[in-house]
Amino acid sequence: MFRDITLGQYYPADSYIHRLDPRTKITVTFLYMISIFLIRDIWGYLVAFIFLAFMIRISHVPVKFMVRGLKGIFIILIFTAIFNVFFTPGEVLFSIWKLSITREGIRVAVRMVIRLVFLVMGSSIMTLTTTPNNLTDGLEKIFRPLKRFKLPVHEIAMMMSIALGFIPILVEELDKIMKAQSARGADFENGRLSVRIKTMIPVLVPLFVSAFRHAGDLATAMEARCYHGGDGRTRMKPLRYGKQDYAAYTVAVLYLVLVIGIAVML
């Protein structure tokens, strides 16, 4: 089941979105996230859904692959819905023991679940269509003004990119460890919650050891290549905006204006 986590993975393809400048993809994703929190009614969610579906379509990333990535946040979606349904005050529909389900709670729960799904899928398009190196360069370019405040922009961008790149590696390691433990008789699916938590301890220990080993290997490789930070470093492929990037910015701004207009009018 851990192979269903798609965050941090790169899906190679030759699409319009793959060819965009990473700064464009980061900025458009940020604008899309802002728009999700501005939506107040079904028409806004419909516009956001159409925009997201269009982005997935032109990215050439299979829809099944995108939906599979939602399995990783399924538990979060369930808990979010439960907490909003039972703990949002309003008109009581019916009660279960000391807990009451309200009409407003159901409405808020549905909105929050939809928002989380849109946020995860929207951000996944960016990571699935951008290599870690390009993502690092894009983040560094965007955060460059912060250098005036003596912030290590290059190092921050590189750490974020490395963290995303390590997710698929650790997921694969976790899958191997769990299969090895299952072959030795471990049961991760059945039993009480306390028993299943105890069963996970022999899995987490070697996972942490593996994570530290990978981090040590990466640090050694960087030292062997005389890595010394972002000052004075050049890029083999400098980032440059093209016509497609300006077109993407235009579409994103028009989408944001449409969402704001719907939120204001309705």
SEFIDREN-247661 format. One record per residue (C-alpha): residue number from 0; x, y, z. Coordinates in nm, 4 decimals, always signed. Example, Ala and Ser with C-alpha at 12.3 -4.5 7.8 and 13.67 -1.06 7.14 Angstrom:
2
kolmi:X:Y:Z
0:+1.2300:-0.4500:+0.7800 $
1:+1.3670:-0.1060:+0.7140 $
This chain:
266
kolmi:X:Y:Z
0:+0.0000:+0.0000:+0.0000 $
1:+0.2954:+0.2322:+0.0534 $
2:+0.3697:+0.2217:-0.3167 $
3:+0.0524:+0.4259:-0.3644 $
4:+0.2308:+0.7347:-0.2295 $
5:+0.3118:+0.9501:-0.5329 $
6:+0.4378:+1.2612:-0.3523 $
7:+0.7954:+1.3382:-0.4533 $
8:+0.7927:+1.1075:-0.7557 $
9:+0.8661:+1.2275:-1.1074 $
10:+0.6568:+1.0956:-1.3950 $
11:+0.8575:+1.1292:-1.7204 $
12:+0.6542:+1.2435:-2.0194 $
13:+0.6658:+1.4943:-2.3032 $
14:+0.3820:+1.7307:-2.2211 $
15:+0.3114:+2.1022:-2.2191 $
16:+0.3391:+2.1175:-1.8389 $
17:+0.6637:+1.9180:-1.8339 $
18:+0.8207:+2.1782:-2.0618 $
19:+0.7173:+2.4755:-1.8464 $
20:+0.9715:+2.6641:-1.6398 $
21:+0.9719:+2.5295:-1.2809 $
22:+0.9098:+2.8827:-1.1504 $
23:+0.5912:+2.8928:-1.3537 $
24:+0.4701:+2.5614:-1.2131 $
25:+0.5506:+2.6620:-0.8557 $
26:+0.3749:+2.9983:-0.8910 $
27:+0.0669:+2.8548:-1.0649 $
28:+0.0410:+2.5822:-0.7995 $
29:+0.0593:+2.8475:-0.5262 $
30:-0.2157:+3.0500:-0.6970 $
31:-0.4287:+2.7373:-0.7267 $
32:-0.3877:+2.6668:-0.3544 $
33:-0.4938:+3.0227:-0.2730 $
34:-0.8006:+2.9871:-0.4931 $
35:-0.9120:+2.6731:-0.3090 $
36:-0.9466:+2.8712:+0.0157 $
37:-1.1387:+3.1500:-0.1581 $
38:-1.4137:+2.9169:-0.2811 $
39:-1.7424:+2.9329:-0.0918 $
40:-1.9985:+2.7569:-0.3101 $
41:-2.0448:+2.4705:-0.5524 $
42:-1.9815:+2.6877:-0.8594 $
43:-1.6350:+2.7776:-0.7350 $
44:-1.5548:+2.4109:-0.6710 $
45:-1.6815:+2.3272:-1.0189 $
46:-1.4454:+2.5831:-1.1745 $
47:-1.1557:+2.4502:-0.9632 $
48:-1.2376:+2.0935:-1.0693 $
49:-1.2469:+2.1875:-1.4385 $
50:-0.9143:+2.3701:-1.4080 $
51:-0.7552:+2.0743:-1.2247 $
52:-0.8933:+1.8236:-1.4769 $
53:-0.7569:+2.0346:-1.7616 $
54:-0.4110:+2.0481:-1.6003 $
55:-0.4086:+1.6708:-1.5487 $
56:-0.5188:+1.6160:-1.9074 $
57:-0.2407:+1.8250:-2.0632 $
58:+0.0215:+1.6883:-1.8220 $
59:-0.0134:+1.3368:-1.9731 $
60:-0.0054:+1.1907:-1.6214 $
61:-0.2585:+0.9023:-1.5996 $
62:-0.5643:+0.9839:-1.3910 $
63:-0.5346:+0.6458:-1.2146 $
64:-0.1830:+0.7405:-1.1068 $
65:-0.3089:+1.0698:-0.9630 $
66:-0.6023:+0.9082:-0.7825 $
67:-0.3742:+0.6362:-0.6436 $
68:-0.1770:+0.9059:-0.4657 $
69:-0.4851:+0.9964:-0.2617 $
70:-0.4683:+0.6619:-0.0807 $
71:-0.1762:+0.7989:+0.1196 $
72:-0.3978:+1.0663:+0.2786 $
73:-0.7103:+0.8516:+0.3126 $
74:-0.6788:+0.8362:+0.6932 $
75:-0.6346:+1.2145:+0.7095 $
76:-0.9474:+1.2625:+0.4989 $
77:-1.1477:+1.0314:+0.7268 $
78:-1.0360:+1.2059:+1.0477 $
79:-1.0979:+1.5498:+0.8946 $
80:-1.4516:+1.4533:+0.7973 $
81:-1.5275:+1.2961:+1.1375 $
82:-1.4013:+1.5928:+1.3404 $
83:-1.5935:+1.8439:+1.1301 $
84:-1.9161:+1.6394:+1.1310 $
85:-1.9257:+1.5911:+1.5092 $
86:-1.7645:+1.9092:+1.6411 $
87:-1.9137:+2.1825:+1.4222 $
88:-2.2013:+2.3601:+1.5992 $
89:-2.5281:+2.4179:+1.4169 $
90:-2.8652:+2.2599:+1.3431 $
91:-2.8662:+1.9097:+1.4934 $
92:-2.9853:+1.6373:+1.2563 $
93:-2.9431:+1.3425:+1.4927 $
94:-2.7295:+1.2420:+1.7917 $
95:-2.5096:+0.9412:+1.8642 $
96:-2.4488:+0.9000:+2.2368 $
97:-2.3125:+1.2429:+2.3425 $
98:-2.2104:+1.3446:+1.9922 $
99:-2.4361:+1.5390:+1.7574 $
100:-2.4251:+1.5524:+1.3792 $
101:-2.5169:+1.8949:+1.2458 $
102:-2.6180:+2.0151:+0.9023 $
103:-2.3350:+2.2715:+0.9109 $
104:-2.0904:+1.9998:+1.0189 $
105:-2.1702:+1.7857:+0.7169 $
106:-2.1365:+2.0881:+0.4905 $
107:-1.7993:+2.1871:+0.6382 $
108:-1.6744:+1.8270:+0.6279 $
109:-1.7558:+1.7925:+0.2582 $
110:-1.5818:+2.1235:+0.1839 $
111:-1.2697:+2.0307:+0.3788 $
112:-1.2393:+1.6888:+0.2139 $
113:-1.2789:+1.8424:-0.1324 $
114:-1.0212:+2.1081:-0.0501 $
115:-0.7686:+1.8518:+0.0701 $
116:-0.8199:+1.6381:-0.2408 $
117:-0.7774:+1.9385:-0.4706 $
118:-0.4703:+2.0587:-0.2798 $
119:-0.2973:+1.7215:-0.2909 $
120:-0.3741:+1.6580:-0.6570 $
121:-0.2827:+2.0148:-0.7560 $
122:+0.0542:+2.0010:-0.5810 $
123:+0.1144:+1.6495:-0.7145 $
124:+0.0990:+1.7787:-1.0712 $
125:+0.3921:+2.0070:-0.9932 $
126:+0.6102:+1.7354:-0.8372 $
127:+0.5161:+1.4712:-1.0955 $
128:+0.6110:+1.6981:-1.3875 $
129:+0.9261:+1.8574:-1.2396 $
130:+1.2594:+1.6892:-1.1796 $
131:+1.4229:+1.7457:-0.8374 $
132:+1.7041:+1.9485:-0.9963 $
133:+1.4633:+2.1798:-1.1770 $
134:+1.2538:+2.2119:-0.8644 $
135:+1.5629:+2.3181:-0.6685 $
136:+1.6581:+2.5757:-0.9318 $
137:+1.3052:+2.7114:-0.9443 $
138:+1.2752:+2.7472:-0.5678 $
139:+1.6156:+2.9136:-0.5487 $
140:+1.5193:+3.1655:-0.8167 $
141:+1.1903:+3.2479:-0.6451 $
142:+1.3507:+3.2869:-0.3018 $
143:+1.6501:+3.4846:-0.4320 $
144:+1.5255:+3.8204:-0.2876 $
145:+1.5556:+3.6652:+0.0601 $
146:+1.9339:+3.6633:+0.0205 $
147:+1.9275:+4.0276:+0.1229 $
148:+1.8252:+3.9065:+0.4690 $
149:+2.1270:+3.6702:+0.4825 $
150:+1.9130:+3.3596:+0.4389 $
151:+2.0817:+3.0524:+0.2814 $
152:+1.8373:+3.0357:-0.0088 $
153:+2.0263:+2.7746:-0.2094 $
154:+2.0648:+2.5434:+0.0874 $
155:+1.6958:+2.5752:+0.1828 $
156:+1.5821:+2.4998:-0.1724 $
157:+1.8211:+2.2066:-0.1965 $
158:+1.7005:+2.0580:+0.1342 $
159:+1.3380:+2.0827:+0.0227 $
160:+1.4223:+1.9125:-0.3058 $
161:+1.6250:+1.6386:-0.1343 $
162:+1.3421:+1.5787:+0.1129 $
163:+1.0957:+1.5289:-0.1735 $
164:+1.3423:+1.3035:-0.3524 $
165:+1.3893:+1.0866:-0.0443 $
166:+1.0165:+1.0104:-0.0101 $
167:+1.0022:+0.7483:-0.2904 $
168:+1.3298:+0.5946:-0.1670 $
169:+1.2056:+0.5594:+0.1908 $
170:+0.8691:+0.4265:+0.0715 $
171:+1.0484:+0.1574:-0.1264 $
172:+1.2672:+0.0750:+0.1736 $
173:+0.9600:+0.0551:+0.3979 $
174:+0.7884:-0.1786:+0.1537 $
175:+1.0922:-0.4092:+0.1477 $
176:+1.1192:-0.4138:+0.5270 $
177:+0.7500:-0.4921:+0.5723 $
178:+0.7677:-0.7743:+0.3200 $
179:+1.0707:-0.9172:+0.5013 $
180:+0.8913:-0.8944:+0.8375 $
181:+0.5776:-1.0536:+0.6883 $
182:+0.7895:-1.3431:+0.5600 $
183:+0.9033:-1.3925:+0.9206 $
184:+0.5451:-1.4133:+1.0467 $
185:+0.4619:-1.0499:+1.1269 $
186:+0.0959:-0.9500:+1.0763 $
187:+0.0336:-0.5822:+0.9977 $
188:-0.3326:-0.6107:+0.8988 $
189:-0.5035:-0.7999:+1.1823 $
190:-0.5250:-0.7620:+1.5584 $
191:-0.5998:-0.4772:+1.7954 $
192:-0.4611:-0.1285:+1.7381 $
193:-0.2115:-0.1621:+2.0257 $
194:-0.0830:-0.4906:+1.8833 $
195:-0.0457:-0.3449:+1.5359 $
196:+0.1452:-0.0449:+1.6769 $
197:+0.3861:-0.2799:+1.8559 $
198:+0.4283:-0.4720:+1.5306 $
199:+0.5372:-0.1522:+1.3542 $
200:+0.8279:-0.0895:+1.5947 $
201:+1.0573:-0.3545:+1.4344 $
202:+0.9809:-0.1840:+1.1016 $
203:+1.0521:+0.1756:+1.2057 $
204:+1.3930:+0.1016:+1.3589 $
205:+1.5543:-0.0363:+1.0398 $
206:+1.3749:+0.2354:+0.8396 $
207:+1.5414:+0.5087:+1.0458 $
208:+1.8754:+0.3306:+1.0145 $
209:+1.8298:+0.3160:+0.6379 $
210:+1.7357:+0.6856:+0.6247 $
211:+2.0504:+0.7853:+0.8163 $
212:+2.2595:+0.5605:+0.5928 $
213:+2.1227:+0.7246:+0.2782 $
214:+2.1797:+1.0684:+0.4289 $
215:+2.5390:+0.9768:+0.5158 $
216:+2.6036:+0.8433:+0.1649 $
217:+2.4624:+1.1630:+0.0140 $
218:+2.6774:+1.3816:+0.2402 $
219:+2.9884:+1.1797:+0.1479 $
220:+2.9089:+1.2102:-0.2233 $
221:+2.8641:+1.5875:-0.1916 $
222:+3.1928:+1.6236:-0.0045 $
223:+3.3725:+1.4091:-0.2642 $
224:+3.2479:+1.6497:-0.5325 $
225:+3.3746:+1.9502:-0.3325 $
226:+3.0291:+2.0929:-0.2751 $
227:+3.0537:+2.4343:-0.1098 $
228:+2.7081:+2.5933:-0.1338 $
229:+2.5312:+2.8128:-0.3840 $
230:+2.7793:+3.1023:-0.4153 $
231:+2.9537:+3.1058:-0.7515 $
232:+2.7801:+2.7941:-0.8789 $
233:+2.6651:+2.7818:-1.2406 $
234:+2.3926:+2.5765:-1.4070 $
235:+2.4179:+2.3567:-1.7107 $
236:+2.0667:+2.4633:-1.8159 $
237:+1.9839:+2.8196:-1.7016 $
238:+1.6162:+2.8897:-1.6449 $
239:+1.4509:+3.1105:-1.9051 $
240:+1.0888:+3.2028:-1.9524 $
241:+0.9270:+3.1181:-2.2859 $
242:+0.6002:+3.1958:-2.4575 $
243:+0.4361:+2.8933:-2.3013 $
244:+0.5209:+3.0248:-1.9537 $
245:+0.3555:+3.3612:-2.0171 $
246:+0.0520:+3.1769:-2.1567 $
247:+0.0376:+2.9637:-1.8407 $
248:+0.0566:+3.2742:-1.6200 $
249:-0.2259:+3.4317:-1.8194 $
250:-0.4491:+3.1262:-1.7811 $
251:-0.3731:+3.1050:-1.4072 $
252:-0.4538:+3.4741:-1.3504 $
253:-0.7778:+3.4464:-1.5487 $
254:-0.8735:+3.1393:-1.3443 $
255:-0.7996:+3.3206:-1.0160 $
256:-1.0005:+3.6253:-1.1264 $
257:-1.2922:+3.3971:-1.2175 $
258:-1.2835:+3.2258:-0.8784 $
259:-1.2671:+3.5598:-0.6946 $
260:-1.5516:+3.6935:-0.9088 $
261:-1.7726:+3.3940:-0.8280 $
262:-1.6903:+3.4253:-0.4567 $
263:-1.7793:+3.7969:-0.4540 $
264:-2.0994:+3.7706:-0.6599 $
265:-2.2349:+3.4617:-0.4864 $
